[in-house]
Amino acid sequence: MTQQKTKVFSLMGLFIALSAVGAFIKVPSPTGTVALDSAPGFVAALLLGPGPGAIAAALGHLFTSLFAGFPLTLPIHIIIALEMAAFAAIYGYIGKKNLTVGVIVVSLLNGIIAPATFIPMPQFGMAFFTAMLIPLLVASAANVIVSALVYKAIAGIIKTETFNS
């Protein structure tokens, strides 16, 4: 049991560190906070479970925002980090059952639903949604597709039953 927890924590540290690295790989966007930071969190959600994946994905967004100077303010970036955590957890559940469906659902959640949640806010509105739609869709699809490819490549090497049982 202790050895299993050590493996999970070690891999979580690795995925969180990879999220920080991915935060430096930006997709051009109006805010400067769209990056390849969530792919490691998505891989973690598939390999380690929804909880660890959620933590890595949320921290990935916070790293990206930190490196960009929190352009939308810290409270807004915390909301986005919580959305990322939810999307990674959803991906962990759906992706284990059907990876293709997981990729599609989470790409749409992160690429369309996430910016749409800011439409009712006066300082964001429809202009923010419109400006962020394409960059977020592209980055979301890239992050999730990369995670699916990495997962497929390493799932046989790293026994996921060890972590999810």
N, C-alpha and C positions, 0 to 999 in steps of 0.2 A: 504494500500500500504506500509506504513512504517513498519507495523507489519510483513508483508510478507518479506520485505528486512531483517529485524532483524532475522527472522527464517532462511533465507538462509545464512546470514553471520555467525550465530551461528553454523549451521550445517557445513558450510565450515570450520570453525575453528576446529570443532571436527574431520572432515575428514583429515585435514592437520596434526593435532596432531596424529591421528592414522597412517598416513603415516610416521611420524617421528618414531613412535614405530615400525612399520613394517620395517623400515630401519635397525633395529638391528637384524632382523631375516634374516640371510644370506643364500643364496644358494651357495655352493662352486663353485668358478669360478677363472680364472686367475687374474682378476682385483680386486676381493673382493667387487665389486659394484653391484652384482646381489642379490636382496633381495625381501621380500614381502612388498615393499613400495608402489606399485601402486594399490593394491586391494582397499584401501579406495578411491583413486581417481576415480577408475572405478565405484565404488558404487555411488559416488557423481555425476558422469556423468549420471547415470541412474536416480537417484532421483532428482537432482537439475538442471540437464541440462549439455550439453557439455562444456560450459564455466567454471563453477565451478569445474567440473571434471578435465578439462585440467589443471587448476591452482593447484589443489591438487596433481595430478599425477606428474606434473613437479617439484613441491616442494619436493615430495617424493623422486624422483631421486636425487635431490640436497642434501637432508638430507643424503641419503645413501652415496653419494660421499664425502660429508663433513666428515662423520664419518670414512670413509676409507682414508681420506687425499687427496682427488682429484687425484687419481693415474694416470688418463689419462690427466691431466691438467684441469684447470677451463674452458677454452674455449671449449674443447671437451665435458666436462660434461654439459655445457650449451646447446650444440647442441643436446646431448642425452635427456636433459630435454625438449627441444622443440619437439623432436620426441615423447616423452612420452605424452606431452600435445596434440599433434595431434592424437595419438592413442586413448587417453581417449575421445577426442571429437568425433572421428569416432565411438567409442564404444557407446557413448551416443546417437548418431543418429541411428546407426544400431540396437543396443541392445533394444531400445524401440520398434522397429518394429518386430524384431525377435531375441530373446536373444541367441538362439543356434548359429545362423549365426554370431552374434556379437562376441561371444566367440571364434569361429573358426577364423574369420577374424583377430581379434586383437591379438590372440595368434600367428598367422603366421606373422603378421606385426612386432610385437615386437620381436618374436623369430628368424625370418629369415631376413626380410627386414632391420631391424635396424642395425644388425651387418654387413649386406652386403653393407650398405652405406659407410662403412669405407674401403672397399676393394681397391678403387682407391688411398687412401692415403698411401704414401710410408712407413710411420712409422707403419702402421697397416697391410694392404694387406690381402692376403688369409690366412696367418697364424693366424691372429687375428680372422678372420671370423670362421675358423675351430675350434679354441680354445673356442670361445664364443657360438657356435651354440647350443650345448646340454644344457649347464647351462641356457642360455637365453630361449630356448624352454620350458624347465621344469619350470622355474620361471614364464615365461609369462603365460603358461597354468595354473599354480597354482594361480597366481594373478587374472586372469580373471575368473576362475572357482569359486574361493572363492567369488569374487564380485557378480557373478550370484547367488550363493547360498544365500548370505547375502541379496541381493536385493529381491529375491523371498520370503525370510523369513520376511522382514520388509516392503515390498511395500504396503501391506494391512494396516499396522499400520500407516505409514507415508503417508499421502495423497499427491502423487506426483502432482496431478492437482493443488494444492496450489502453487507449485513452478514453474510449467511450463506454467501456463496460462498468 
